[in-house]
Amino acid sequence: MRKSFKVFYVLLLVLVLSACSSGDFKADHKYKVAPFEFTNHHNEEVSLDDLKGKVWLAQFVFTNCDSVCGPMMFNMAKLQHDLIDKGLEDYKIVSFSVDPEIDTPEMLNDYLEVYAPIPGDEDIKWDESKWEMLTGYKQDEIEKLAMDSFKTIVIKSPESDQVFHAVLYSLVNQDGEVVKQYNGVEDVQFEQIVEDMVALNKSGS
């Protein structure tokens, strides 16, 4: 009896371990991202259709932010280092400005350069071509996109130059659906995000 139980236990353990290591991606939800066509930090038009077929990680930030945006950008840069280390090549990092009236493409380009590695620092892995810093829309448009597509808030303060927004990283699949979200400031799940992006790439959607 004991021997039979041990055999059953071992078989069960093998099944659990194989399931965990299968690389299958499990979505937490599927929020459809509404179509858009915005301007990136190189003054190029970027649409949702341009991102279809790719896995991308989205965030909401702005250049005049005096609180959470710096840590979010820094953590995103670290994530890219980890993604390159993992060998992932087919992905995008999309940053939506929540202050489009102020954030011109030139300002967003300068802002991104702040988080690029210092020339000659070979320990930091960086690929600027994966980044899309987006602007070129009205305030109410980005507030609506954030709420309707990403289920997050963007609220411009009427009493200051700051904009309130969520600190989430949103993982978007190849079909343009938000499938997972993570805290981008505190207790950032670097390993989990990388694993999810790799698994999502392998699964195809």
Contact map, one row per residue, 1 for C-alpha under 8 A:
1111100000000000000000000000000000000000000000000000000000000000000000000000000000000000000000000000000000000000000000000000000000000000000000000000000000000000000000000000000000000000000000000000000000000
1111110000000000000000000000000000000000000000000000000000000000000000000000000000000000000000000000000000000000000000000000000000000000000000000000000000000000000000000000000000000000000000000000000000000
1111111000000000000000000000000000000000000000000000000000000000000000000000000000000000000000000000000000000000000000000000000000000000000000000000000000000000000000000000000000000000000000000000000000000
1111111100000000000000000000000000000000000000000000000000000000000000000000000000000000000000000000000000000000000000000000000000000000000000000000000000000000000000000000000000000000000000000000000000000
1111111110000000000000000000000000000000000000000000000000000000000000000000000000000000000000000000000000000000000000000000000000000000000000000000000000000000000000000000000000000000000000000000000000000
0111111111000000000000000000000000000000000000000000000000000000000000000000000000000000000000000000000000000000000000000000000000000000000000000000000000000000000000000000000000000000000000000000000000000
0011111111100000000000000000000000000000000000000000000000000000000000000000000000000000000000000000000000000000000000000000000000000000000000000000000000000000000000000000000000000000000000000000000000000
0001111111110000000000000000000000000000000000000000000000000000000000000000000000000000000000000000000000000000000000000000000000000000000000000000000000000000000000000000000000000000000000000000000000000
0000111111111000000000000000000000000000000000000000000000000000000000000000000000000000000000000000000000000000000000000000000000000000000000000000000000000000000000000000000000000000000000000000000000000
0000011111111100000000000000000000000000000000000000000000000000000000000000000000000000000000000000000000000000000000000000000000000000000000000000000000000000000000000000000000000000000000000000000000000
0000001111111110000000000000000000000000000000000000000000000000000000000000000000000000000000000000000000000000000000000000000000000000000000000000000000000000000000000000000000000000000000000000000000000
0000000111111111000000000000000000000000000000000000000000000000000000000000000000000000000000000000000000000000000000000000000000000000000000000000000000000000000000000000000000000000000000000000000000000
0000000011111111100000000000000000000000000000000000000000000000000000000000000000000000000000000000000000000000000000000000000000000000000000000000000000000000000000000000000000000000000000000000000000000
0000000001111111110000000000000000000000000000000000000000000000000000000000000000000000000000000000000000000000000000000000000000000000000000000000000000000000000000000000000000000000000000000000000000000
0000000000111111111000000000000000000000000000000000000000000000000000000000000000000000000000000000000000000000000000000000000000000000000000000000000000000000000000000000000000000000000000000000000000000
0000000000011111111100000000000000000000000000000000000000000000000000000000000000000000000000000000000000000000000000000000000000000000000000000000000000000000000000000000000000000000000000000000000000000
0000000000001111111110000000000000000000000000000000000000000000000000000000000000000000000000000000000000000000000000000000000000000000000000000000000000000000000000000000000000000000000000000000000000000
0000000000000111111111000000000000000000000000000000000000000000000000000000000000000000000000000000000000000000000000000000000000000000000000000000000000000000000000000000000000000000000000000000000000000
0000000000000011111111000000000000000000000000000000000000000000000000000000000000000000000000000000000000000000000000000000000000000000000000000000000000000000000000000000000000000000000000000000000000000
0000000000000001111111100000000000000000000000000000000000000000000000000000000000000000000000000000000000000000000000000000000000000000000000000000000000000000000000000000000000000000000000000000000000000
0000000000000000111111100000000000000000000000000000000000000000000000000000000000000000000000000000000000000000000000000000000000000000000000000000000000000000000000000000000000000000000000000000000000000
0000000000000000011111110000000000000000000000000000000000000000000000000000000000000000000000000000000000000000000000000000000000000000000000000000000000000000000000000000000000000000000000000000000000000
0000000000000000000111111000000000000000000000000000000000000000000000000000000000000000000000000000000000000000000000000000000000000000000000000000000000000000000000000000000000000000000000000000001001100
0000000000000000000001111100000000000000000000000000000000000000000000000000000000000000000000000000000000000000000000000000000000000000000000000000000000000000000000000000000000000000000000000000001101100
0000000000000000000000111110000000000000000000000000000000000000000000000000000000000000000000000000000000000000000000000000000000000000000000000000000000000000000000000000000000000000000000000001001100100
0000000000000000000000011111000000000000000000000000000000000000000000000000000000000000000000000000000000000000000000000000000000000000000000000000000000000000000000000000000000000000000000000000000000000
0000000000000000000000001111110000000000000000000000000000000000000000000000000000000000000000000000000000000000000000000000000000000000000000000000000000000000000000000000000000110000000000000000000000000
0000000000000000000000000111110000000000000000000000000000000000000000000000000000000000000000000000000000000000000000000000000000000000000000000000000000000000000000000000000000110000000000000000000000000
0000000000000000000000000011111000000000000000000000000000000000000000000000000000000000000000000000000000000000000000000000000000000000000000000000000000000000000000000000000001110000000000000000000000000
0000000000000000000000000011111100000000000000000000000000000000000000000000000000000000000000000000000000000000000000000000000000000000000000000000000000000000000000000000000011100000000000000000000000000
0000000000000000000000000000111110000000000000000000000000000000000000000000000000000000000000000000000000000000000000000000000000000000000000000000110000000000000000000000000011100000000000000000000000000
0000000000000000000000000000011111000000000000000000000000000000000000000000000000000000000000000000000000000000000000000000000000000000000000000000100000000000000000000000000111000000000000000000000000000
0000000000000000000000000000001111100000000000000000000000000000000000000000000000000000000000000000000000000000000000000000000000000000000000001001110000000000000000000000000111000000000000000000000000000
0000000000000000000000000000000111110000000000010000000000000000000000000000000000000000000000000000000000000000000000000000000000000000000000001001100000000000000000000000000000000000000000000000000000000
0000000000000000000000000000000011111000000000111000000000000000000000000000000000000000000000000000000000000000000000000000000000000000000000000000000000000000000000000000000000000000000000000000000000000
0000000000000000000000000000000001111100000000110000000000000000000000000000000000000000000000000000000000000000000000000000000000000000000000000000000000000000000000000000000000000000000000000000000000000
0000000000000000000000000000000000111110000011110000000000000000000000000000000000000000000000000000000000000000000000000000000000000000000000000000000000000000000000000000000000000000000000000000000000000
0000000000000000000000000000000000011111000011100000000000000000000000000000000000000000000000000000000000000000000000000000000000000111100000000000000000000000000000000000000000000000000000000000000000000
0000000000000000000000000000000000001111111111000000000000000000000000000000000000000000000000000000000010000000000000000000000000000111000000000000000000000000000000000000000000000000000000000000000000000
0000000000000000000000000000000000000111111111000000000000000000000000000000000000000000000000000000000010000000000000000000000000011110000000000000000000000000000000000000000000000000000000000000000000000
0000000000000000000000000000000000000011111100000000000000000000000000000000000000000000000000000000000111111000000000000000000000011110000000000000000000000000000000000000000000000000000000000000000000000
0000000000000000000000000000000000000011111100000000000000000000000000000000000000000000000000000000000011001000000000000000000000000000000000000000000000000000000000000000000000000000000000000000000000000
0000000000000000000000000000000000000011111110000000000000000000000000000000000000000000000000000000000010000000000000000000000000000000000000000000000000000000000000000000000000000000000000000000000000000
0000000000000000000000000000000000000011111111000000000000000000000000000000000000000000000000000000000000000000000000000000000000000000000000000000000000000000000000000000000000000000000000000000000000000
0000000000000000000000000000000000001111001111100000000000000000000000000000000000000000000000000000000000000000000000000000000000000000000000000000000000000000000000000000000000000000000000000000000000000
0000000000000000000000000000000000001111000111110100000000000000000000000000000000000000000000000000000000000000000000000000000000000000000000000000000000000000000000000000000000000000000000000000000000000
0000000000000000000000000000000000111100000011111110000000000000000000000000000000000000000000000000000000000000000000000000000000000000000000000000000000000000000000000000000000000000000000000000000000000
0000000000000000000000000000000001111000000001111111000000000000000000000000000000000000000000000000000000000000000000000000000000000000000000000000000000000000000000000000000100000000000000000000000000000
0000000000000000000000000000000000100000000000111111000000000000000000000000000000000000000000000000000000000000000000000000000000000000000000000000000000000000000000000000000000000000000000000000000000000
0000000000000000000000000000000000000000000001111111000000000000000000000000000000000000000000000000000000000000000000000000000000000000000000000000000000000000000000000000000000000000000000000000000000000
0000000000000000000000000000000000000000000000111111111100000000000000000000000000000000000100000000000000000000000000000000000000000000000000000000000000000000000000000000010100000000000000000000000000000
0000000000000000000000000000000000000000000000011111110000000000000000000000000000000000000000000000000000000000000000000000000000000000000000000000000000000000000000000000011100000000000000000000000000000
0000000000000000000000000000000000000000000000000011111000000000000000000000000000000000000000000000000000000000000000000000000000000000000000000000000000000000000000000000111000000000000000000000000000000
0000000000000000000000000000000000000000000000000011111100000000000000000000000000000000011100000000000000000000000000000000000000000000000000000000000000000000000000000000110000000000000000000000000010000
0000000000000000000000000000000000000000000000000010111110000000000000000000000000000000011100000000000000000000000000000000000000000000000000000000000000000000000000000011110000000000000000000000100110000
0000000000000000000000000000000000000000000000000010011111000000000000000000000000000000001111000000000000000000000000000000000000000000000000000000000000000000000000000011110000000000000000000000000000000
0000000000000000000000000000000000000000000000000000001111100000000000000000000000000000001111000000000000000000000000000000000000000000000000000000000000000000000000001111000000000000000000000000000000000
0000000000000000000000000000000000000000000000000000000111110000000000000000000000000000000011110000000000000000000000000000000000000000000000000000000000000000000000001111000000000000000000000000000000000
0000000000000000000000000000000000000000000000000000000011111000000000000000000000000000000001110000000000000000000000000000000000000000000000000000000000000000000000111100000000000000000000000000000000000
0000000000000000000000000000000000000000000000000000000001111100000000000000000000000000000000111100000000000000000000000000000000000000000000000000000000000000000011110000000000000000000000000000000000000
0000000000000000000000000000000000000000000000000000000000111110100010010000000000000000000000111100000000000000000000000000000000000000000000000000000000000000000010000000000000000000000000000000000000000
0000000000000000000000000000000000000000000000000000000000011111100010000000000000000000000000011110001000000000000000000000000000000000000000000000000000000000000000000000000000000000000000000000000000000
0000000000000000000000000000000000000000000000000000000000001111100010000000000000000000000000001010001000110010000000000000000000000000000000000000000000000000000000000000000000000000000000000000000000000
0000000000000000000000000000000000000000000000000000000000000111110000000000000000000000000000000000000000000000000000000000000000000000000000000000000000000000110000000000000000000000000000000000000000000
0000000000000000000000000000000000000000000000000000000000001111111111000000000000000000000000000000000000000000000000000000000000000000000000000000000000000000011000000000000000000000000000000000000000000
0000000000000000000000000000000000000000000000000000000000000001111111000000000000000000000000000000000000000000000000000000000000000000000000000000000000000000010000000000000000000000000000000000000000000
0000000000000000000000000000000000000000000000000000000000000000111111000000000000000000000000000000000000000000000000000000000000000000000000000000000000000000000000000000000000000000000000000000000000000
0000000000000000000000000000000000000000000000000000000000000000111111110000000000000000000000000000000000000000000000000000000000000000000000000000000000000000000000100000000000000000100000000000000000000
0000000000000000000000000000000000000000000000000000000000001110111111111000000000000000000000000000000000000000000000000000000000000000000000000000000000000000000000000000000000000000000000000000000000000
0000000000000000000000000000000000000000000000000000000000000000111111111100000000000000000000000000000000000000000000000000000000000000000000000000000000000000000000000000000000000000000000000000000000000
0000000000000000000000000000000000000000000000000000000000000000000111111110000000000000000000000000000000000000000000000000000000000000000000000000000000000000000000000000000000000001100000000000000000000
0000000000000000000000000000000000000000000000000000000000001000000111111111000000000000000000000000000000000000000000000000000000000000000000000000000000000000000000100000000000000001100000000000000000000
0000000000000000000000000000000000000000000000000000000000000000000011111111100000000000000000000000000000000000001000000000000000000000000000000000000000000000000000000000000000000000000000000000000000000
0000000000000000000000000000000000000000000000000000000000000000000001111111110000000000000000000000000000000000001000000000000000000000000000000000000000000000000000000000000000000000000000000000000000000
0000000000000000000000000000000000000000000000000000000000000000000000111111111000000000000000000000000000000000000000000000000000000000000000000000000000000000000000000000000000000001100100000000000000000
0000000000000000000000000000000000000000000000000000000000000000000000011111111100000000000000000000000000000000000000000000000000000000000000000000000000000000000000000000000000000001000000000000000000000
0000000000000000000000000000000000000000000000000000000000000000000000001111111110000000000000000000000000000000001100000000010000000000000000000000000000000000000000000000000000000000000000000000000000000
0000000000000000000000000000000000000000000000000000000000000000000000000111111111000000000000000000000000000000000000000000000000000000000000000000000000000000000000000000000000000000000000000000000000000
0000000000000000000000000000000000000000000000000000000000000000000000000011111111100000000000000000000000000000000000000000000000000000000000000000000000000000000000000000000000000000000001000100000000000
0000000000000000000000000000000000000000000000000000000000000000000000000001111111110000000000000000000000000000000000000000111000000000000000000000000000000000000000000000000000000000000000000000000000000
0000000000000000000000000000000000000000000000000000000000000000000000000000111111111000000000000000000000000000000000000001110000000000000000000000000000000000000000000000000000000000000000000000000000000
0000000000000000000000000000000000000000000000000000000000000000000000000000011111111100000000000000000000000000000000000000000000000000000000000000000000000000000000000000000000000000000001000100000000000
0000000000000000000000000000000000000000000000000000000000000000000000000000001111111111100000000000000000000000000000000000000000000000000000000000000000000000000000000000000000000000000000000100000000000
0000000000000000000000000000000000000000000000000000000000000000000000000000000111111111100000000000000000000000000000000000110000000000000000000000000000000000000000000000000000000000000000000000000000000
0000000000000000000000000000000000000000000000000000000000000000000000000000000011111111000000000000000000000000000000000000100000000000000000000000000000000000000000000000000000000000000000000000000000000
0000000000000000000000000000000000000000000000000000000000000000000000000000000001111111000000000000000000000000000000000000000000000000000000000000000000000000000000000000000000000000000000000100000000000
0000000000000000000000000000000000000000000000000000000000000000000000000000000000111111100000000000000000000000000000000000000000000000000000000000000000000000000000000000000000000000000000000000000000000
0000000000000000000000000000000000000000000000000000000000000000000000000000000000111111111000000000000000000000000000000000000000000000000000000000000000000000000000000000000000000000000000000000010000000
0000000000000000000000000000000000000000000000000000000000000000000000000000000000110011111000000000000000000000000000000000000000000000000000000000000000000000000000000000000000000000000000000000000000000
0000000000000000000000000000000000000000000000000000011000000000000000000000000000000001111100000000000000000000000000000000000000000000000000000000000000000000000000000000000000000000000000000000000010000
0000000000000000000000000000000000000000000000000000011110000000000000000000000000000001111110000000000000000000000000000000000001000000000000000000000000000000000000000000000000000000000000000000000000000
0000000000000000000000000000000000000000000000000010011110000000000000000000000000000000011111000000000000000000000000000000000001110000000000000000000000000000000000000000000000000000000000000000000000000
0000000000000000000000000000000000000000000000000000000111000000000000000000000000000000001111100000000000000000000000000000000001110000000000000000000000000000000000000000000000000000000000000000000000000
0000000000000000000000000000000000000000000000000000000111100000000000000000000000000000000111110000000000000000000000000000000000111100000000000000000000000000000000000000000000000000000000000000000000000
0000000000000000000000000000000000000000000000000000000001111000000000000000000000000000000011111000000000000000000000000000000000111100000000000000000000000000000000000000000000000000000000000000000000000
0000000000000000000000000000000000000000000000000000000001111100000000000000000000000000000001111100000000000000000000000000000000001110000001000000000000000000000000000000000000000000000000000000000000000
0000000000000000000000000000000000000000000000000000000000011110000000000000000000000000000000111111001000000000000000000000000000001110000000000000000000000000000000000000000000000000000000000000000000000
0000000000000000000000000000000000000000000000000000000000011100000000000000000000000000000000011111000000000000000000000000000000000000001001100000000001000000001010000000000000000000000000000000000000000
0000000000000000000000000000000000000000000000000000000000000110000000000000000000000000000000001111111000000000000000000000000000000000001000000000000000010000001000000000000000000000000000000000000000000
0000000000000000000000000000000000000000000000000000000000000000000000000000000000000000000000001111111100000000000000000000000000000011111000000000000000000000000000000000000000000000000000000000000000000
0000000000000000000000000000000000000000000000000000000000000000000000000000000000000000000000000011111100000000000000000000000000000000011000000000000000000000000000000000000000000000000000000000000000000
0000000000000000000000000000000000000000000000000000000000000000000000000000000000000000000000000011111100000000000000000000000000000000000000000000000000000000000000000000000000000000000000000000000000000
0000000000000000000000000000000000000000000000000000000000000110000000000000000000000000000000001011111111110000000000000000000000000010000000000000000000000000000000000000000000000000000000000000000000000
0000000000000000000000000000000000000000100000000000000000000000000000000000000000000000000000000001111111110000000000000000000000000011000000000000000000000000000000000000000000000000000000000000000000000
0000000000000000000000000000000000000011111000000000000000000000000000000000000000000000000000000000001111111000000000000000000000001110000000000000000000000000000000000000000000000000000000000000000000000
0000000000000000000000000000000000000000110000000000000000000000000000000000000000000000000000000000001111111100000000000000000000000000000000000000000000000000000000000000000000000000000000000000000000000
0000000000000000000000000000000000000000100000000000000000000010000000000000000000000000000000000000001111111110000000000000000000000000000000000000000000000000000000000000000000000000000000000000000000000
0000000000000000000000000000000000000000100000000000000000000010000000000000000000000000000000000000001111111111000000000000000000001100000000000000000000000000000000000000000000000000000000000000000000000
0000000000000000000000000000000000000000110000000000000000000000000000000000000000000000000000000000000011111111100000000000000000001000000000000000000000000000000000000000000000000000000000000000000000000
0000000000000000000000000000000000000000000000000000000000000000000000000000000000000000000000000000000001111111110000000000000000000000000000000000000000000000000000000000000000000000000000000000000000000
0000000000000000000000000000000000000000000000000000000000000010000000000000000000000000000000000000000000111111111000000000000000000000000000000000000000000000000000000000000000000000000000000000000000000
0000000000000000000000000000000000000000000000000000000000000000000000000000000000000000000000000000000000011111111100000000000000001000000000000000000000000000000000000000000000000000000000000000000000000
0000000000000000000000000000000000000000000000000000000000000000000000000000000000000000000000000000000000001111111100000000000000000000000000000000000000000000000000000000000000000000000000000000000000000
0000000000000000000000000000000000000000000000000000000000000000000000000000000000000000000000000000000000000111111100000000000000000000000000000000000000000000000000000000000000000000000000000000000000000
0000000000000000000000000000000000000000000000000000000000000000000000001100100000000000000000000000000000000011111110000000000000000000000000000000000000000000000000000000000000000000000000000000000000000
0000000000000000000000000000000000000000000000000000000000000000000000000000100000000000000000000000000000000001111111000000010000000000000000000000000000000000000000000000000000000000000000000000000000000
0000000000000000000000000000000000000000000000000000000000000000000000000000000000000000000000000000000000000000001111101001110000000000000000000000000000000000000000000000000000000000000000000000000000000
0000000000000000000000000000000000000000000000000000000000000000000000000000000000000000000000000000000000000000000111111000000000000000000000000000000000000000000000000000000000000000000000000000000000000
0000000000000000000000000000000000000000000000000000000000000000000000000000000000000000000000000000000000000000000011111000000000000000000000000000000000000000000000000000000000000000000000000000000000000
0000000000000000000000000000000000000000000000000000000000000000000000000000000000000000000000000000000000000000000001111100000000000000000000000000000000000000000000000000000000000000000000000000000000000
0000000000000000000000000000000000000000000000000000000000000000000000000000000000000000000000000000000000000000000011111111000000000000000000000000000000000000000000000000000000000000000000000000000000000
0000000000000000000000000000000000000000000000000000000000000000000000000000000000000000000000000000000000000000000000011111100000000000000000000000000000000000000000000000000000000000000000000000000000000
0000000000000000000000000000000000000000000000000000000000000000000000000000000000000000000000000000000000000000000000001111100000000000000000000000000000000000000000000000000000000000000000000000000000000
0000000000000000000000000000000000000000000000000000000000000000000000000000000010000000000000000000000000000000000010001111110000000000000000000000000000000000000000000000000000000000000000000000000000000
0000000000000000000000000000000000000000000000000000000000000000000000000000000110011000000000000000000000000000000010000111111000000000000000000000000000000000000000000000000000000000000000000000000000000
0000000000000000000000000000000000000000000000000000000000000000000000000000100110010000000000000000000000000000000110000001111100000000000000000000000000000000000000000000000000000000000000000000000000000
0000000000000000000000000000000000000000000000000000000000000000000000000000000100000000000000000000000000000000000000000000111111100000000000000000000000000000000000000000000000000000000000000000000000000
0000000000000000000000000000000000000000000000000000000000000000000000000000000000000000000000000000000000000000000000000000011111100000000000000000000000000000000000000000000000000000000000000000000000000
0000000000000000000000000000000000000000000000000000000000000000000000000000000000000000000000000000000000000000000000000000001111110000000000000000000000000000000000000000000000000000000000000000000000000
0000000000000000000000000000000000000000000000000000000000000000000000000000000000000000001110000000000000000000000000000000001111110000000000000000000000000000000000000000000000000000000000000000000000000
0000000000000000000000000000000000000000000000000000000000000000000000000000000000000000000111100000000000000000000000000000001111111000000000000000000000000000000000000000000000000000000000000000000000000
0000000000000000000000000000000000000001100000000000000000000000000000000000000000000000000111100000000000000000000000000000000011111100000000000000000000000000000000000000000000000000000000000000000000000
0000000000000000000000000000000000000001100000000000000000000000000000000000000000000000000001111000000010011001000000000000000000111110000000000000000000000000000000000000000000000000000000000000000000000
0000000000000000000000000000000000000111100000000000000000000000000000000000000000000000000001111000000010010000000000000000000000011111000000000000000000000000000000000000000000000000000000000000000000000
0000000000000000000000000000000000000111100000000000000000000000000000000000000000000000000000011001001110000000000000000000000000001111100000000000000000000000000000000000000000000000000000000000000000000
0000000000000000000000000000000000000110000000000000000000000000000000000000000000000000000000000001000100000000000000000000000000000111110000000000000000000000000000000000000000000000000000000000000000000
0000000000000000000000000000000000000100000000000000000000000000000000000000000000000000000000000001000000000000000000000000000000000011111011000000000000000000000000000000000000000000000000000000000000000
0000000000000000000000000000000000000000000000000000000000000000000000000000000000000000000000000001100000000000000000000000000000000001111111000000000000000000000000000000000000000000000000000000000000000
0000000000000000000000000000000000000000000000000000000000000000000000000000000000000000000000000111100000000000000000000000000000000000111111100000000000000000000000000000000000000000000000000000000000000
0000000000000000000000000000000000000000000000000000000000000000000000000000000000000000000000000000000000000000000000000000000000000000011111110000000000000000000000000000000000000000000000000000000000000
0000000000000000000000000000000000000000000000000000000000000000000000000000000000000000000000000000000000000000000000000000000000000000111111111000000000000000000000000000000000000000000000000000000000000
0000000000000000000000000000000000000000000000000000000000000000000000000000000000000000000000010100000000000000000000000000000000000000111111111100000001000000000000000000000000000000000000000000000000000
0000000000000000000000000000000000000000000000000000000000000000000000000000000000000000000000000100000000000000000000000000000000000000001111111110000011100000000000000000000000000000000000000000000000000
0000000000000000000000000000000000000000000000000000000000000000000000000000000000000000000000000000000000000000000000000000000000000000000111111111100000000000000000000000000000000000000000000000000000000
0000000000000000000000000000000011000000000000000000000000000000000000000000000000000000000000000000000000000000000000000000000000000000000011111111110000000000000000000000000000000000000000000000000000000
0000000000000000000000000000000000000000000000000000000000000000000000000000000000000000000000000000000000000000000000000000000000000000000001111111111111000000000000000000000000000000000000000000000000000
0000000000000000000000000000000000000000000000000000000000000000000000000000000000000000000000000000000000000000000000000000000000000000000000111111111111000000000000000000000000000000000000000000000000000
0000000000000000000000000000000011000000000000000000000000000000000000000000000000000000000000000000000000000000000000000000000000000000000000011111111000000000000000000000000000000000000000000000000000000
0000000000000000000000000000001111000000000000000000000000000000000000000000000000000000000000000000000000000000000000000000000000000000000000011111111000000000000000000000000001000000000000000000000000000
0000000000000000000000000000001010000000000000000000000000000000000000000000000000000000000000000000000000000000000000000000000000000000000000001111111100000000000000000100000001000000000000000000000000000
0000000000000000000000000000000000000000000000000000000000000000000000000000000000000000000000000000000000000000000000000000000000000000000000000111111110000000000000000000000000000000000000000000000000000
0000000000000000000000000000000000000000000000000000000000000000000000000000000000000000000000000000000000000000000000000000000000000000000000000110011111000000000011000000000000000000000000000000000000000
0000000000000000000000000000000000000000000000000000000000000000000000000000000000000000000000000000000000000000000000000000000000000000000000100110001111100000000111000000000000000000000000000000000000000
0000000000000000000000000000000000000000000000000000000000000000000000000000000000000000000000000100000000000000000000000000000000000000000001100110000111110000001111000000000000000000000000000000000000000
0000000000000000000000000000000000000000000000000000000000000000000000000000000000000000000000000000000000000000000000000000000000000000000000100000000011111000001110000000000000000000000000000000000000000
0000000000000000000000000000000000000000000000000000000000000000000000000000000000000000000000000010000000000000000000000000000000000000000000000000000001111100111100000000000000000000000000000000000000000
0000000000000000000000000000000000000000000000000000000000000000000000000000000000000000000000000000000000000000000000000000000000000000000000000000000000111111111100000000000000000000000000000000000000000
0000000000000000000000000000000000000000000000000000000000000000000000000000000000000000000000000000000000000000000000000000000000000000000000000000000000011111100000000000000000000000000000000000000000000
0000000000000000000000000000000000000000000000000000000000000000000000000000000000000000000000000000000000000000000000000000000000000000000000000000000000001111100000000000000000000000000000000000000000000
0000000000000000000000000000000000000000000000000000000000000000000000000000000000000000000000000000000000000000000000000000000000000000000000000000000000001111110000000000000000000000000000000000000000000
0000000000000000000000000000000000000000000000000000000000000001000000000000000000000000000000000000000000000000000000000000000000000000000000000000000000011111111000000000000000000000000000000000000000000
0000000000000000000000000000000000000000000000000000000000000001110000000000000000000000000000000000000000000000000000000000000000000000000000000000000000011001111100000000000000000000000000000000000000000
0000000000000000000000000000000000000000000000000000000000000000100000000000000000000000000000000110000000000000000000000000000000000000000000000000000001111000111110000000000000000000000000000000000000000
0000000000000000000000000000000000000000000000000000000000000000000000000000000000000000000000000000000000000000000000000000000000000000000000000000000011111000011111000000000000000000000000000000000000000
0000000000000000000000000000000000000000000000000000000000011000000000000000000000000000000000000100000000000000000000000000000000000000000000000000000111100000001111100000000000000000000000000000000000000
0000000000000000000000000000000000000000000000000000000000010000000000000000000000000000000000000000000000000000000000000000000000000000000000000000000111000000000111110000000000000000000000000000000000000
0000000000000000000000000000000000000000000000000000000000110000000100010000000000000000000000000000000000000000000000000000000000000000000000000000000000000000000011111000000000000011100000000000000000000
0000000000000000000000000000000000000000000000000000000000110000000000000000000000000000000000000000000000000000000000000000000000000000000000000000000000000000000001111100000000001111100000000000000000000
0000000000000000000000000000000000000000000000000000000011100000000000000000000000000000000000000000000000000000000000000000000000000000000000000000000000000000000000111110000000001111000000000000000000000
0000000000000000000000000000000000000000000000000000000011100000000000000000000000000000000000000000000000000000000000000000000000000000000000000000010000000000000000011111000001111100000000000000000000000
0000000000000000000000000000000000000000000000000000001111000000000000000000000000000000000000000000000000000000000000000000000000000000000000000000000000000000000000001111100001111000000000000000100000000
0000000000000000000000000000000000000000000000000000001111000000000000000000000000000000000000000000000000000000000000000000000000000000000000000000000000000000000000000111111111110000000000000000000000000
0000000000000000000000000000000000000000000000000000111100000000000000000000000000000000000000000000000000000000000000000000000000000000000000000000000000000000000000000011111111100000000000000000000100001
0000000000000000000000000000000000000000000000000011111100000000000000000000000000000000000000000000000000000000000000000000000000000000000000000000000000000000000000000001111110000000000000000000000000011
0000000000000000000000000000000000000000000000000001100000000000000000000000000000000000000000000000000000000000000000000000000000000000000000000000000000000000000000000001111110000000000000000000000000001
0000000000000000000000000000000110000000000000010011000000000000000000000000000000000000000000000000000000000000000000000000000000000000000000000000000000000000000000000001111111000000000000000000000000000
0000000000000000000000000000011110000000000000000000000000000000000000000000000000000000000000000000000000000000000000000000000000000000000000000000000000000000000000000001111111100000000000000000000000000
0000000000000000000000000000111110000000000000000000000000000000000000000000000000000000000000000000000000000000000000000000000000000000000000000000110000000000000000000111100111111000000000000000000000000
0000000000000000000000000011111000000000000000000000000000000000000000000000000000000000000000000000000000000000000000000000000000000000000000000000000000000000000000000111100011111000000000000000000000000
0000000000000000000000000011100000000000000000000000000000000000000000000000000000000000000000000000000000000000000000000000000000000000000000000000000000000000000000000111000001111100000000000000000000000
0000000000000000000000000000000000000000000000000000000000000000000000000000000000000000000000000000000000000000000000000000000000000000000000000000000000000000000000011110000001111110000000000000000000000
0000000000000000000000000000000000000000000000000000000000000000000000000000000000000000000000000000000000000000000000000000000000000000000000000000000000000000000000011100000000011111000110001000000000000
0000000000000000000000000000000000000000000000000000000000000000000000000000000000000000000000000000000000000000000000000000000000000000000000000000000000000000000000111000000000001111111110000000000000000
0000000000000000000000000000000000000000000000000000000000000000000000110011000000000000000000000000000000000000000000000000000000000000000000000000000000000000000000111000000000000111111100000000000000000
0000000000000000000000000000000000000000000000000000000000000000000100110010000000000000000000000000000000000000000000000000000000000000000000000000000000000000000000110000000000000011111100000000000000000
0000000000000000000000000000000000000000000000000000000000000000000000000000000000000000000000000000000000000000000000000000000000000000000000000000000000000000000000000000000000000011111100000000000000000
0000000000000000000000000000000000000000000000000000000000000000000000000000000000000000000000000000000000000000000000000000000000000000000000000000000000000000000000000000000000000011111110000000000000000
0000000000000000000000000000000000000000000000000000000000000000000000000010000000000000000000000000000000000000000000000000000000000000000000000000000000000000000000000000000000000111111111000000000000000
0000000000000000000000000000000000000000000000000000000000000000000000000000000000000000000000000000000000000000000000000000000000000000000000000000000000000000000000000000000000000110001111111000000000000
0000000000000000000000000000000000000000000000000000000000000000000000000000001001000000000000000000000000000000000000000000000000000000000000000000000000000000000000000000000000000000000111111100000000000
0000000000000000000000000000000000000000000000000000000000000000000000000000000000000000000000000000000000000000000000000000000000000000000000000000000000000000000000000000000000000000000011111110000000000
0000000000000000000000000000000000000000000000000000000000000000000000000000000000000000000000000000000000000000000000000000000000000000000000000000000000000000000000000000000000000000000011111111000000000
0000000000000000000000000000000000000000000000000000000000000000000000000000000000000000000000000000000000000000000000000000000000000000000000000000000000000000000000000000000000000100000011111111100000000
0000000000000000000000000000000000000000000000000000000000000000000000000000001001100100000000000000000000000000000000000000000000000000000000000000000000000000000000000000000000000000000001111111110000000
0000000000000000000000000000000000000000000000000000000000000000000000000000000000000000000000000000000000000000000000000000000000000000000000000000000000000000000000000000000000000000000000111111111000000
0000000000000000000000001000000000000000000000000000000000000000000000000000000000000000000000000000000000000000000000000000000000000000000000000000000000000000000000000000000000000000000000011111111100000
0000000000000000000000000000000000000000000000000000001000000000000000000000000000000000000000000000000000000000000000000000000000000000000000000000000000000000000000000010000000000000000000001111111110000
0000000000000000000000000000000000000000000000000000000000000000000000000000000000000001000000000000000000000000000000000000000000000000000000000000000000000000000000000000000000000000000000000111111111000
0000000000000000000000111000000000000000000000000000000000000000000000000000000000000000000000000000000000000000000000000000000000000000000000000000000000000000000000000000000000000000000000000011111111100
0000000000000000000000011000000000000000000000000000001000000000000000000000000000000000000000000000000000000000000000000000000000000000000000000000000000000000000000000000100000000000000000000001111111111
0000000000000000000000000000000000000000000000000000011000000000000000000000000000000000010000000000000000000000000000000000000000000000000000000000000000000000000000000000000000000000000000000000111111111
0000000000000000000000110000000000000000000000000000000000000000000000000000000000000000000000000000000000000000000000000000000000000000000000000000000000000000000000000000000000000000000000000000011111110
0000000000000000000000111000000000000000000000000000000000000000000000000000000000000000000000000000000000000000000000000000000000000000000000000000000000000000000000000000000000000000000000000000001111111
0000000000000000000000000000000000000000000000000000000000000000000000000000000000000000000000000000000000000000000000000000000000000000000000000000000000000000000000000000010000000000000000000000000111111
0000000000000000000000000000000000000000000000000000000000000000000000000000000000000000000000000000000000000000000000000000000000000000000000000000000000000000000000000000111000000000000000000000000110111
